Amino acid sequence: MSEIKNRIDFVYIFDVQDGNPNGDPDAGNLPRVDAETGMGLVTDVCLKRKVRNYVQTAKNCAEGYDIFIKEKAILNTMIDAAYETEAVKKADEKKKVEEARTVMCSQYYDIRTFGAVMSTGKNAGQVRGPIQLTFARSVDPIVAMEHSITRMAVATEKEAEKQSGDNRTMGRKATIPYGLYICHGFISANLAQQTGFTEEDLSLFWDALKNMFDIDRSAARGLMSAQRLIVFNHSTALGNAPANKLFDLVKIEKTCDGVPRSFRDYRVTVDEQNKPEGVTIQQMI
């Protein structure tokens, strides 16, 4: 397995049509929004969840590709299992935490990718992951819409009696007509060496960003699609330029006169002529 030797920054652009990309539980599950600007938000946690789901489906929890933060998981049970491995049992008492941390990184893809806190029971330490993501923010303000929906059934006989057999239940559904979102990401070569994150793991991560919406379809999320993945590869581990300067090379312009309703209403360009020395640009989508 080859190690990552250079810093990487990337821009991930995706969109949603007639769906709710990331509901806010504190706001009745309405789409998340910046209250001051009206721009839509999708949390890094939401995007990491989709990456985890893709890896779990693609690798079927094969050795080295299990997922630590997964549905209905009991985290301390998995940490306890690491302490039952031969590597940890044989380790000196002072090194058991370090050995348990190494075991967890080798077994769980999301730990060596995003990091984890593993001191909630038996102590397996804390891992700072090499891949970090920002919140995704929409290019333009979004409009959250609520729709009344009807289910032609009720849950109990008592409800049916109240409706004299009409038997229908009213509900609400929140969507946005359209939103184009930008997420920024960072990959540290130094942290990758600490967790054992390899070039093969990175290739799987890129596959997840390209395909994760297609295995996570939901009527509530509408049509979500990955539209662009622009990768900035540095020639050194510490990097050759500030990430914000690289992200400024990516321009998104609205091409329609009215309100955008599809990705065709935008133009995405990358100013490769002004890229810093030692940085190469790869457009993966």
N, C-alpha and C positions, 0 to 999 in steps of 0.2 A: 504494500500500500504506500503510495507516494505522498509525501508531506506537502502542505501548502507553504510556499516559500516567499510569496509576495502579498502585499496588501491589496484588497479589492474593494471598490465602492460600486454601488449600482443604483439605477433608477428603475422602479417597477411601476408600470402604468396599466391600470385596469378600469373597466367601466361596469355599470349596472343599468339595466333598463327595466322599468316597471317592477321594482323589487326593493327590499330593505336589506342593504348590504351588512349592516351591523346595528341591531336594535339596542337601545339604551334602557336597561331595566328600571332606572330611576326616572324615566320619562314615559312610562307606559309602553315601553318597547318601540317608541318612535325612532326613526333613523337618527344616529348621532349627528350633532351639528355644533359648530362654533357659534355661540349665541351672539357674539359681537359682529361677525362678518356674514353669517349664514352659510359658510362653507361646510360641506359634509365631512365627517370624520369616520374612519375605520381604524380600530385600535390595532396595535402590533400583536396583541394577544389573539385577536380574531384571525389574523393572517397566519400566525404560528399554528393555530389550531388546524387550519386547512392544510398546512404543510405536514403536520403530524398525521392527519387522516390519510393524506396521499401516501406517505411512506408506509404507514401501517397496512394500507391496501396493496400497495405495489410489492412490498417485501413480505407481507403476511407474518410479521413478527419473527422473521428468520434470525438466526444467531447473529448478534451484533447489530440488529436493526429493530429491536423491540422499542416500544414507546413507553416512557415513564409516566408522562401526564396524559392519560387516556381515560375514556369514559368509564366511570365506576371503579377506578383504580383505588387501591389502598396503598398509599405511598410507603408507609413504614414497613409493610409486609415485604415489599421489594427490597428495601434497604436491609431488612433482617436477613433476606436470602443472600445478599452479598457477603454478610458476615459468616455465612455457612460455607462459603467457597474455600478451597484448600489454600489459596493465596493469602486470604485474610487470616485463616486459622493458624498458619505457619508464621505469620508476621510477628515481629516483636511488638509488645503492647504499645509502645510509643508510635509505631508505624501502622497500626491497624486502620486508623482513619484514612491515612494516605492510600493504603492498599485497597480499602473499600471504595474510595473515590475512583481509583483506577479501574476497578471492576465495574462500577456503575457506568463510567464513561465508555468502556468497551462494549457493554451489553446494550445500552440504550442510545439510540440515534439522537433523540432530542436533547439528551443531556450534553453530549459532546458537541452539539450544534448550537443550542440556545443557552445552555447552562441550567443550573438547578440549585435549590437549597435543600440539602439532605441531612439536616441536623434536627429533624422533628422527632426522632426516636433514637435508635442507635446512630451514632454520629458517623456519617460518611462525608462530612465536609460540605463545602460550597464550591460550585463550579461557575465560573464566569465564561459564558459561551463565546465563541469566535464570531458568530453572526448576530448582529443587532439590527433591529428594524425601528423605524419611526412610525408614528401614526400616519396613515394615508389621509391626504387632504384633497378635497375636490378642487378642480380648476376654477369652477364657477359656483356661485351659491346654489344650493339645492332647495327644492320645494317639497316638504313632507306632506303627503296627502293621506287622509284616512278614508277608508271605504267601508260601508256597511255590507255585511255578508250574511247569508241565510243558510242554515242547515235544516233540511227537511226531516228533522227528527228531534226528539227530546230524550233526556237521560233517564227520566223516571215516570212512572204511571201518574204520580201526583201532578207533574208538569202537564201531562196529556189531559188530565181532568180539568185543569185550569184553563186550557186552551180549547176545551170541548172537542178534542180530537184533531184540532188543526195541526198540532205537532210540528212546530218549527222553532228554531233557536236563532236569535240574532247575535251577530258578533261584529268585530272590527278588525280591519287589516290595514297596515301602514305601508306605503311605498313611496318611492320618488320616481318621477317620470323618466329622468335620465341623470346620470352623474359620471364624470370622468375623474378618476382618483390617481394621485401620485404618492408613491411610497419611496423612501430612501433607505438604503441598506448599506451596512459596513461589515467587512470580513477582515479579521485580524489574523495575520500569519503567526504571530507570537502566541496568541491564545489558542489557535488551532493546534500548535505543537504541544501545548499543555494538556489538551483534552483528547488528542489523537484524531482530530478531524482531518480527513484526507482528501485528496483530489477526487477520489471515488465518491466520498460523501458529498462533496461539492457538486459533482455532476448530478447526483440524485436530488439535491436541493434545487438546481436549475430546472430539472424535470418537473419537480413539484410546482414551482412557480408557473411553468408553462401550462400544466395540465390539471392543477388541483381543483379548479372550478368545475371541470367536467365530471369529476367523480363525487361532487358535493352538491348536486342539484337539489333545489327546494323551491316549491311554489312561492314561499315567502320571500326568497331572495331574487326572484325574477331571473333575468338573463344577465349573468355575470361572466365577463370574458377578460382574459389576459390580452392586452393589446401591444405593449412594448416592454422589452427587458434590455436595458442598455447598461453594459458592464464596463467599468474603468479598471484596467489591470495596471498596477504599478510594477516597476522593475525591482523594487526593494521591499523588504519586510516592513519598514517604517513608512514607506510611501514617498512619492515624488511631488505631491501637491495637496493642498487642503481639499477636503471633500466638497465643501461648498463651492469652491471655484470650478470643480468638475461638473457639479450639478447645474451650474449656471450655463453650461454649454448646451444644455437641453432646453429647447424652446417649444412651447405649445401655443399655437395661435388658433383662434376661432375663425373659421372660413365661411360661416353662414351669416346672413343678415339678422335672422330671428333667434329664437331660443334653441340651443343645441338639443338634438334628440337622438343622435347617434355618433359613433366615432368618426364617421365621414364628415362631420361638421367641425373637425379639428385637423390641424396639420402639426405633426411632430417632426422637428428637425434637430440635428446634432451638429454643432459647429466644430468639426474635426480639425479644421485648419488652425484653430487657436488652442489646441490641446497642449498641455505642458510637456516638456521633454521628459522622457522616461515613462510616459503613460500611453497605453494602447486602448482603443475603444472597440468593443465588440457588441454588435446589435444582435441579440439572440432571438428576439421576436420582431 
